[in-house]
Each structure stands twice: as C-alpha cells, then as structure tokens.
Amino acid sequence: MDEIDQNILKHLQENARISMTELGKRVGLSTPATNERVKKLEDKEVIKGYRAIIDPEKLNKNVTAYILFDTKQGKKFRDFCKEHPIVIECHRLAGQYSYLVKVVAESVKILEEFIDATLPFGEPSTLIKLSSVVEFKSLTNDLKT
C-alpha cells in the first residue's frame, strides 16, 4: 500500500460519503483511477465496509458501559452476547479478563439487568462512560493531506 492508498483511506475515514471525483482531487488522481484504487482496497478487505455513525443519545440510549468479563464458558458467553440487544461490541482478550463487552442502554436499570443476566457466566467488572475525550481517530491520522 503506497502513500496514495493511505491518503485515500484517511479521507474515506473522515467522510465515507465523499464523491470519487472529490476524493480524486484531494489525492491527485482522476475519478476512474480513484475508483480503481478504492475498489482494490475493498477487494483486499482493507476497506471492510461503510457505516453511519449514530448518536445513541438521539435514540434515547443514554448509558454506555464497558464490561470486562472473566468466564470459563466462552462459547455460551459469546452466543449470549451475539443475541443480546444492548451488546454492540464483544472482544476476546488476552490477560486477566476474557472479554470486553460494550453495551448501550436506555437506563442504568437496563444495564443492571444485563449485568445480572451475565452472572451465571462468570465475574463482570463494569465501567460506565461519563464522556469521550477521543471519540474517533483515523487509523491513518499521522499522514499528510
């Protein structure tokens, strides 16, 4: 991956809805060349997809929590997380904890119900988000435009 590809990634991470024409202007390529580069990045799965970033609070989901979880029932716990509606991320970890789960809920009561439902799987340690200092940072943040 060369500097042009990295620059394309930087711009797409900042605004995935940018037109290929505008993206091409910013990276110094024609529109067809830009399309080809983006297609190759998608084919190589460097770009895995495009998503809308939703503000949970606008959906009345005012509680975000991260739960560190130690369990010996990995498959059952993973299945539980995949099916539970407030789980938006679940990551397997190395170290003291087995999993890191991110949940978004309407209330602390719903978070508490979720924690109670996880107790048969092991020991949770819950961290509630107060605010975000860095909400998003591009993986190619150190590149020049």
Contact map, one row per residue, 1 for C-alpha under 8 A:
1110110000000000000000000000000000000000000000000000000000000000000000000000000000000000000000000000000000000000000000000000000000000000000000000
1111110000000000000000000000000000000000000000000000000000000000000000000000000000000000000000000000000000000000000000000000000000000000000000000
1111111000000000000000000000000000000000000000000000000000000000000000000000000000000000000000000000000000000000000000000000000000000000000000000
0111111100000000000000000010000000000000000000000000000000000000000000000000000000000000000000000000000000000000000000000000000000000000000000000
1111111110000000000000000000000000001000100000000000000000000000000000000000000000000000000000000000000000000000000000000000000000000000000000000
1111111111000000000000000000000000000000000000000000000000000000000000000000000000000000000000000000000000000000000000000000000000000000000100100
0011111111100000000000000010000000000000000000000000000000000000000000000000000000000000000000000000000000000000000000000000000000000000000100111
0001111111110000000000100010000000000100000000000000000000000000000000000000000000000000000000000000000000000000000000000000000000000000000000000
0000111111111000000000000000000000000000000000000000000000000000000000000000000000000000000000000000000000000000000000000000000000000000000100000
0000011111111100000000000000000000000000000000000000000000000000000000000000000000000000000000000000000000000000000000000000000000000000011110100
0000001111111111000000100000000000000000000000000000000000000000000000000000000000000000000000000000000000000000000000000000000000000000000000000
0000000111111111110000000000000000000000000000000000000000000000000000000000000000000000000000000000000000000000000000000000000000000000000000000
0000000011111111000000000000000000000000000000000000000000000000000000000000000000000000000000000000000000000000000000000000000000000000010000000
0000000001111111000000000000000000000000000000000000000000000000000000000000000000000000000000000000000000000000000000000000000000000000010000000
0000000000111111110000000000000000000000000000000000000000000000000000000000000000000000000000000000000000000000000000000000000000000000000000000
0000000000111111110000000000000000000000000000000100000000000000000000000000000000000000000000000000000000000000000000000000000000000000000000000
0000000000010011111000000000000000000000000000000000000000000000000000000000000000000000000000000000000000000000000000000000000000000000000000000
0000000000010011111101100000000000000000000000000000000000000000000000000000000000000000000000000000000000000000000000000000000000000000000000000
0000000000000000111111100000000000000000000000000000000000000000000000000000000000000000000000000000000000000000000000000000000000000000000000000
0000000000000000011111110000001001100000000000000000000000000000000000000000000000000000000000000000000000000000000000000000000000000000000000000
0000000000000000001111111000011001000000000000000000000000000000000000000000000000000000000000000000000000000000000000000000000000000000000000000
0000000000000000011111111100000000000000000000000000000000000000000000000000000000000000000000000000000000000000000000000000000000000000000000000
0000000100100000011111111110001001000000000000000000000000000000000000000000000000000000000000000000000000000000000000000000000000000000000000000
0000000000000000000111111111111011000000000000000000000000000000000000000000000000000000000000000000000000000000000000000000000000000000000000000
0000000000000000000011111111110000000000000000000000000000000000000000000000000000000000000000000000000000000000000000000000000000000000000000000
0000000000000000000001111111100000000000000000000000000000000000000000000000000000000000000000000000000000000000000000000000000000000000000000001
0001001100000000000000111111100000000000000000000000000000000000000000000000000000000000000000000000000000000000000000000000000000000000000000001
0000000000000000000000011111110000000000000000000000000000000000000000000000000000000000000000000000000000000000000000000000000000000000000000000
0000000000000000000000011111111011000000000000000000000000000000000000000000000000000000000000000000000000000000000000000000000000000000000000000
0000000000000000000010011001111111000000000000000000000000000000000000000000000000000000000000000000000000000000000000000000000000000000000000000
0000000000000000000110110000111111100000000000000000000000000000000000000000000000000000000000000000000000000000000000000000000000000000000000000
0000000000000000000000000000011111110000000000000000000000000000000000000000000000000000000000000000000000000000000000000000000000000000000000000
0000000000000000000000010000111111111000000000000000000000000000000000000000000000000000000000000000000000000000000000000000000000000000000000000
0000000000000000000110110000111111111100000000000000000000000000000000000000000000000000000000000000000000000000000000000000000000000000000000000
0000000000000000000100000000001111111110000000000000000000000000000000000000000000000000000000000000000000000000000000000000000000000000000000000
0000000000000000000000000000000111111111000000000000000000000000000000000000000000000000000000000000000000000000000000000000000000000000000000000
0000100000000000000000000000000011111111100000000000000000000000000000000000000000000000000000000000000000000000000000000000000000000000000000000
0000000100000000000000000000000001111111110000000000000000000000000000000000000000000000000000000000000000000000000000000000000000000000000000000
0000000000000000000000000000000000111111111000000000000000000000000000000000000000000000000000000000000000000000000000000000000000000000000000000
0000000000000000000000000000000000011111111100000000000000000000000000000000000000000000000000000000000000000000000000000000000000000000000000000
0000100000000000000000000000000000001111111111100000000000000000000000000000000000000000000000000000000000000000000000000000000000000000000000000
0000000000000000000000000000000000000111111111111000000000000000000000000000000000000000000000000000000000000000000000000000000000000000000000000
0000000000000000000000000000000000000011111111100000000000000000000000000000000000000000000000000000000000000000000000000000000000000000000000000
0000000000000000000000000000000000000001111111100000000000000000000000000000000000000000000000000000000000000000000000000000000000000000000000000
0000000000000000000000000000000000000000111111110000000000000000000000000000000000000000000000000000000000000000000000000000000000000000000000000
0000000000000000000000000000000000000000111111110000000000000000000000000000000000000000000000000000000000000000000000000000000000000000000000000
0000000000000000000000000000000000000000111111111000000000000000000000000000000000000000000000000000000000000000000000000000000000000000000000000
0000000000000000000000000000000000000000010011111100000000000000000000000000000000000000000000000000000000000000000000000000000000000000000000000
0000000000000000000000000000000000000000010000111110000000000000000000000000000000000000000000000000000000000000000000000000000000000000000000000
0000000000000001000000000000000000000000000000011111000000000000000000000000000000000000000000000000000000000000000000000000000000000000000000000
0000000000000000000000000000000000000000000000001111100000000000000000000000000000000000000000000000000000000000000000000000000000000000000000000
0000000000000000000000000000000000000000000000000111110000000000000000000000000000000000000000000000000000000000000000000000000000000000000000000
0000000000000000000000000000000000000000000000000011111000000000000000000000000000000000000000000000000000000000000000000000000000000000000000000
0000000000000000000000000000000000000000000000000001111100000000000000000000000000000000000000000000000000000000000000000000000000000000000000000
0000000000000000000000000000000000000000000000000000111111100000000000000000000000000000000000000000000000000000000000000000000000000000000000000
0000000000000000000000000000000000000000000000000000011111111100000000000000000000000000000000000000000100000000000000000000000000000000000000000
0000000000000000000000000000000000000000000000000000001111111100000000000000000000000000000000000000000000000000000000000000000000000000000000000
0000000000000000000000000000000000000000000000000000001111111000000000000000000000000000000000000000000000000000000000000000000000000000000000000
0000000000000000000000000000000000000000000000000000001111111000000000000000000000000000000000000000000000000000000000000000000000000000000000000
0000000000000000000000000000000000000000000000000000000111111100000000000000000000000000000000000000000001000000000000000000000000000000000000000
0000000000000000000000000000000000000000000000000000000111111111000000000000000000000000000000000000000111100000000000000000000000000000000000000
0000000000000000000000000000000000000000000000000000000110011111000000000000000000000000000000000000000111100000000000000000000000000000000000000
0000000000000000000000000000000000000000000000000000000000001111100000000000000000000000000000000000000111110010000000000000000110000000000000000
0000000000000000000000000000000000000000000000000000000000001111110000000000000000000000000000000000011110000000000000000000000110000000000000000
0000000000000000000000000000000000000000000000000000000000000011111000000000000000000000000000000000011100000010000000000000011110000000000000000
0000000000000000000000000000000000000000000000000000000000000001111100000000000000000000000000000001111000000000000000000000011110000000000000000
0000000000000000000000000000000000000000000000000000000000000000111110000000000000000000000000000001111000000000000000000001111000000000000000000
0000000000000000000000000000000000000000000000000000000000000000011111000000000000000000000000001111100000000000000000000001110000000000000000000
0000000000000000000000000000000000000000000000000000000000000000001111100000000000000000000000001111100000000000000000000111100000000000000000000
0000000000000000000000000000000000000000000000000000000000000000000111110000000000000000000000011110000000000000000000000111000000000000000000000
0000000000000000000000000000000000000000000000000000000000000000000011111100100000000000000000001100000000000000000000001110000000000000000000000
0000000000000000000000000000000000000000000000000000000000000000000001111100000000000000000000000000000000000000000000001100000000000000000000000
0000000000000000000000000000000000000000000000000000000000000000000000111111100000000000000000000000000000000000000000001100000000000000000000000
0000000000000000000000000000000000000000000000000000000000000000000000111111110000000000000000000000000000000000000000000000000000000000000000000
0000000000000000000000000000000000000000000000000000000000000000000000001111111000000000000000000000000000000000000000000000000000000000000000000
0000000000000000000000000000000000000000000000000000000000000000000000001111111100000000000000000000000000000000000000001000000000000000000000000
0000000000000000000000000000000000000000000000000000000000000000000000101111111110000000000000000000000000000000000001001000000000000000000000000
0000000000000000000000000000000000000000000000000000000000000000000000000111111111000000010000000000000000000000000000000000000000000000000000000
0000000000000000000000000000000000000000000000000000000000000000000000000011111111100000000000000000000000000000000000000000000000000000000000000
0000000000000000000000000000000000000000000000000000000000000000000000000001111111110000000000000000000000000000000000000000000000000000000000000
0000000000000000000000000000000000000000000000000000000000000000000000000000111111110010010000000000000000000000000000000000000000000000000000000
0000000000000000000000000000000000000000000000000000000000000000000000000000011111110010000000000000000000000000000000000000000000000000000000000
0000000000000000000000000000000000000000000000000000000000000000000000000000001111111000000000000000000000000000000000000000000000000000000000000
0000000000000000000000000000000000000000000000000000000000000000000000000000000111111110000000000000000000000000000000000000000000000000000000000
0000000000000000000000000000000000000000000000000000000000000000000000000000000000111111000000000000000000000000000000000000000000000000000000000
0000000000000000000000000000000000000000000000000000000000000000000000000000000000011111000000000000001110000000000000000000000000000000000000000
0000000000000000000000000000000000000000000000000000000000000000000000000000000011011111110000000000111100000000000000000000000000000000000000000
0000000000000000000000000000000000000000000000000000000000000000000000000000000000001111110000000000111100000000000000000000000000000000000000000
0000000000000000000000000000000000000000000000000000000000000000000000000000000000000011111000000001111000000000000000000000000000000000000000000
0000000000000000000000000000000000000000000000000000000000000000000000000000010010000011111100000011110000000000000000000000000000000000000000000
0000000000000000000000000000000000000000000000000000000000000000000000000000000000000000111110000011100000000000000000000000000000000000000000000
0000000000000000000000000000000000000000000000000000000000000000000000000000000000000000011111000111000000000000000000000000000000000000000000000
0000000000000000000000000000000000000000000000000000000000000000000000000000000000000000001111101111000000000000000000000000000000000000000000000
0000000000000000000000000000000000000000000000000000000000000000000000000000000000000000000111111100000000000000000000000000000000000000000000000
0000000000000000000000000000000000000000000000000000000000000000000000000000000000000000000011111100000000000000000000000000000000000000000000000
0000000000000000000000000000000000000000000000000000000000000000000001000000000000000000000001111100000000000000000000000000000000000000000000000
0000000000000000000000000000000000000000000000000000000000000000000111100000000000000000000011111111000000000000000000000000000000000000000000000
0000000000000000000000000000000000000000000000000000000000000000000111100000000000000000000111111111000000000000000000000000000000000000000000000
0000000000000000000000000000000000000000000000000000000000000000000111000000000000000000011110001111100000000000000000000000000000000000000000000
0000000000000000000000000000000000000000000000000000000000000000011110000000000000000000111110001111110000000000000000000000000000000000000000000
0000000000000000000000000000000000000000000000000000000000000000011110000000000000000011111000000011111000000000000000000000000000000000000000000
0000000000000000000000000000000000000000000000000000000000000001111000000000000000000011110000000001111100000000000000000000000000000000000000000
0000000000000000000000000000000000000000000000000000000000000001111000000000000000000111100000000000111110000010000000000000000000000000000000000
0000000000000000000000000000000000000000000000000000000100001111100000000000000000000111000000000000011111000000000000000000000000000000000000000
0000000000000000000000000000000000000000000000000000000000001111000000000000000000000100000000000000001111110110000000000000000000000000000000000
0000000000000000000000000000000000000000000000000000000000011110000000000000000000000000000000000000000111110100000000000000000000000000000000000
0000000000000000000000000000000000000000000000000000000000001110000000000000000000000000000000000000000011111110000000000000000000000000000000000
0000000000000000000000000000000000000000000000000000000000000010000000000000000000000000000000000000000011111111000000000000000000000000000000000
0000000000000000000000000000000000000000000000000000000000000000000000000000000000000000000000000000000000111111100000000000000000000000000000000
0000000000000000000000000000000000000000000000000000000000000000000000000000000000000000000000000000000011111111110000000000000000000000000000000
0000000000000000000000000000000000000000000000000000000000000010100000000000000000000000000000000000001010111111111000000000000000000000000000000
0000000000000000000000000000000000000000000000000000000000000000000000000000000000000000000000000000000000011111111100000000000000000000000000000
0000000000000000000000000000000000000000000000000000000000000000000000000000000000000000000000000000000000001111111110000000000000000000000000000
0000000000000000000000000000000000000000000000000000000000000000000000000000000000000000000000000000000000000111111111000000000000000000000000000
0000000000000000000000000000000000000000000000000000000000000000000000000000000000000000000000000000000000000011111111100001000000000000000000000
0000000000000000000000000000000000000000000000000000000000000000000000000000000000000000000000000000000000000001111111100000000000000000000000000
0000000000000000000000000000000000000000000000000000000000000000000000000000000000000000000000000000000000000000111111110000000000000000000000000
0000000000000000000000000000000000000000000000000000000000000000000000000000100000000000000000000000000000000000011111111101000000000000000000000
0000000000000000000000000000000000000000000000000000000000000000000000000000000000000000000000000000000000000000001111111111000000000000000000000
0000000000000000000000000000000000000000000000000000000000000000000000000000000000000000000000000000000000000000000011111100000000000000000000000
0000000000000000000000000000000000000000000000000000000000000000000000111001100000000000000000000000000000000000000001111110000000000000000000000
0000000000000000000000000000000000000000000000000000000000000000000011111000000000000000000000000000000000000000000001111111000000000000000000000
0000000000000000000000000000000000000000000000000000000000000000000011100000000000000000000000000000000000000000000000101111100000000000000000000
0000000000000000000000000000000000000000000000000000000000000000001111000000000000000000000000000000000000000000001001100111110000000000000000000
0000000000000000000000000000000000000000000000000000000000000000001110000000000000000000000000000000000000000000000000000011111000000000000000000
0000000000000000000000000000000000000000000000000000000000000000111100000000000000000000000000000000000000000000000000000001111100000000000000000
0000000000000000000000000000000000000000000000000000000000000000111000000000000000000000000000000000000000000000000000000000111110000000000000000
0000000000000000000000000000000000000000000000000000000000000011110000000000000000000000000000000000000000000000000000000000011111000000000000000
0000000000000000000000000000000000000000000000000000000000000011110000000000000000000000000000000000000000000000000000000000001111110000000000000
0000000000000000000000000000000000000000000000000000000000000000000000000000000000000000000000000000000000000000000000000000000111110000000000000
0000000000000000000000000000000000000000000000000000000000000000000000000000000000000000000000000000000000000000000000000000000011111000000000000
0000000000000000000000000000000000000000000000000000000000000000000000000000000000000000000000000000000000000000000000000000000011111110000000000
0000000000000000000000000000000000000000000000000000000000000000000000000000000000000000000000000000000000000000000000000000000000111110000000000
0000000000000000000000000000000000000000000000000000000000000000000000000000000000000000000000000000000000000000000000000000000000011111100000000
0000000000000000000000000000000000000000000000000000000000000000000000000000000000000000000000000000000000000000000000000000000000011111100000000
0000000000000000000000000000000000000000000000000000000000000000000000000000000000000000000000000000000000000000000000000000000000000111110000000
0000000000000000000000000000000000000000000000000000000000000000000000000000000000000000000000000000000000000000000000000000000000000111111010000
0000000001001100000000000000000000000000000000000000000000000000000000000000000000000000000000000000000000000000000000000000000000000001111110000
0000000001000000000000000000000000000000000000000000000000000000000000000000000000000000000000000000000000000000000000000000000000000000111110000
0000011011000000000000000000000000000000000000000000000000000000000000000000000000000000000000000000000000000000000000000000000000000000011111100
0000000001000000000000000000000000000000000000000000000000000000000000000000000000000000000000000000000000000000000000000000000000000000111111100
0000000000000000000000000000000000000000000000000000000000000000000000000000000000000000000000000000000000000000000000000000000000000000000111110
0000011001000000000000000000000000000000000000000000000000000000000000000000000000000000000000000000000000000000000000000000000000000000000111111
0000001000000000000000000000000000000000000000000000000000000000000000000000000000000000000000000000000000000000000000000000000000000000000001111
0000001000000000000000000110000000000000000000000000000000000000000000000000000000000000000000000000000000000000000000000000000000000000000000111
